[in-house]
Amino acid sequence: MRAAAASGSSIARWTIACCLSLGALGLTAAAQAQPPAAAPANTLGPQELVENSAKRMLAELDKNRETYAKDPAKLDALVANVLLPNFDSEYSARLVLGQTWRTATEEQRKRFVDAFYHSLLRNYGTALLNFTADKFVILPYKGDPKDATATVRTEVKRSNGESVPVNFSLRRTDAGWKAWDVVIEGISYVKSFRTDFASEIQQKGLDEVINRLEADGKVRANGGAPGTHN
């Protein structure tokens, strides 16, 4: 398989960082109690939504971590069923493409959203396998429940003890609250992805970028290591 562009490596690193941060929302709670049954997404507030989904998933990982580490397909299914339904992948993908979204065909838009979704799926699971509960803190929520947008604030502790601010951006939709961006140390992953993709699209075209993302997903499906290119 051909070597990926430098932007692909940057995207993979940012996706993993965001995935690690999202899982952090439920780690402390998961260590303290069994996860509740899944509540309808449209009944949960923004902080409850991300905490509830992470709690359920991490409790399952704790029970079957070795199984999920050996079977990428099962890990992907777990993430797809628990975490990603609460992530607005289409809205996020549209923002990532920026102006390119306006000129893309309907087929290109559909393919990009699907490939972007599977890229998130692949990296979510891989990152979550290495979580430890003592590195993450959920900060008190300060938003107004009536607002159409929300920010859930957390901190991630580095090995040297330094705390890194990680903010999750959510918006209210007809299906309830959905996460669409992660801001790590003041840097938005949507904006970072948009810069990386814009450069690659300018050099190679949108179809080639979509082909690469789709190929990466097939590598994962066949058991290959995610985020690597040969």
N, C-alpha and C positions, 0 to 999 in steps of 0.2 A: 504494500500500500504506500502511496506517495507520502512524502513528508508534509506535515501540515504547516501552514503559515504561522508566523510568530503570534498573530492575533488569536489563533486557535488555542495556543497554550495559555495566553492571558485570560481568555474566556473561561477555560477550564478551571484555572486557579480562582477566578472570581466566583464562579458557580459553586465550587466547593466551600469557599469561605462563607458564602451566603447560606448554603445548606447547613453548615456547622452551626451557624448562628440561629437559624430557625429551630433546629432541634433543641437548642439550649433553653428555649422557652418552657419546655416541659420537664427538664431533667430533674430538678429539685423535687417537684411535686410527684414525679413518677417514683422516686426513691422512697416517698413517704406513704403512698397509698396505692391501692389498685385503681386502674383507670375506670372512670364511669362509662356506662353505655353511651354510644355516640348519640349526641343530641342533634336535633335538626339545626343545620348551619344557620338558618335565618332567625333562630331564637337566641343566638349567642352574640355578646358584644365582641369587639375586636380583640381585646386581650384574652378573653375567655376562649375565643375561637382557636387562636394559635396555641394556647396552653393546653386546651382539651385534646387537640389532634396530636400534638407532640407527646403528651402524656400517654395516650393510648398506644402510639407507635413504639415508644421507647420501652414501655412495659413488655410489649411483645418481643422486642429485640433482646431484652434482658433474659427472657425465658428461652429464647432459641437463637442466640447470637451465632453459635457455631454452625447451625444449619443454614442461616442466611449468608454467612461468609462463604460457604461452599456452593451455594446455589443462587447465582445472580438473578435468575428469573423470579424466584420466590421473593427476593429482596425488592426487586422492581415492583412486583405486585403489591407488596406491603406499602411501599411509599405511594404508589398510584392510588391505592384505596383509602389511605388515611390522611396523607399530607397534601398531595397535589390538588385534590378537589377544592381546597381552600385557597389555592393560588390562582390568580387570574392570568393564566398563561397567554391567552389571546390578547388581552389588553396590554400586558407587558411586552409581548412580542411586537405589537403594533408600535409601541413607543421605541423599542430597540431599533426597529427598521427606520423610524423617522420618516423623512421625505420619500425614501424608497418605497414605503408602504403605499403611497399615493399613486405611484406609477406601476406598481406590481399588478399582475393579472390576478383574477380570483384564484386560479389554480396555484400560482406562486405563493399567494398569501396563505392558502390552506396548507400547502406543503411546508412553508416556513414555520407556521404555528405548530404543526405536528412535529417537525424535526426539533424545534426549540423545546417543546414539551418533553420529548424523549431525552434530550440533552440534560434537562433539569432532573428528570427521573433517574437517569444513570448516575449523576453526580450526587444527588441527595442520598441515595442508599449507601454509596461507597463512603461518604463522609461520616454518616451516622454510625457506622460500625465501630468507629474509634472514639465515641463520646465517653467522657467521664463527668460525673455529676457535680464535682466540686469547682468547676471552672466557669459556671454560668450563673448570672443573677438577673432576675426580672425586677425592674424598677416599678414603682407605683404609677398607675395610669392616671394621667392628668387631663384627658380629653373630655369633651361634652358628648354624652350618649346621643344627642340629637344631631350631631355633626354628620356630614356626608363623607368626611375623610377622617382618618385617625392615624396616630403614630404610637406604636408600642415600643417602649425603650427597654433595652437590656444592656448588660455589660458582660464581656468575655474576658476572663483572666488569662494572661499570657504566663509562660513558664517562669518569667522573672517577677511575677506578682503584679505587673502593670495591668490596669483595667482598660479595655478597649470599648468605647461606646458603639453599640449596634442598634440602629433604629429600623423598625419595620413599618412601611407605609401600607395602609389599607384603604379601601374605598367601599362604600355601601352600594350594593347592587340589588337587583330584584331577587337574587338567590341568597342574599345575606352579605355579610362582610367578606371581602376577598383581599388577600395580600398581593401587592403588585411590585414592590420595590424593597430593597434592603440597602441601608446607608451605613457603611462601615468607616468609622473615623472621618465622617463627613463626606465620604465618596459614595455616590449612588451607583449601584450595580447596573441599573438601566442605562445611565449615561455612559458608564464604562463600556458596556457591551455595545452600545450604539456607536461609540468611537471606533471600537475594534472591527465591528461588522462593516461600518461605512468604508474603512480603509480597504478591507478585503473585497467588498462589493465593487469598489472603484477599480481595483486591480483586475478582478476576475469575473465580475458579474454576479447577479443574484442567484442564477441557476447553479453556478459552481459552488457557491457558499451553501446552498440548500443540499446539493449532492454530498458535500463533505459532512454536513450534520447528519444526513440520513445514513451515510456509510459508518459514521461513528456509532450510531445506534445499533447497526447490524453487528458491529464488532462486539458490543456489549451483549447482545442477544445470543451470540455464539460463545460467550464465556470469556471473551478477551478483557484485558484490563481497561477500564474507562480512562479517558483523558490521555491516552497514549497513541502514538502514530508511528508506523514503521515505513 
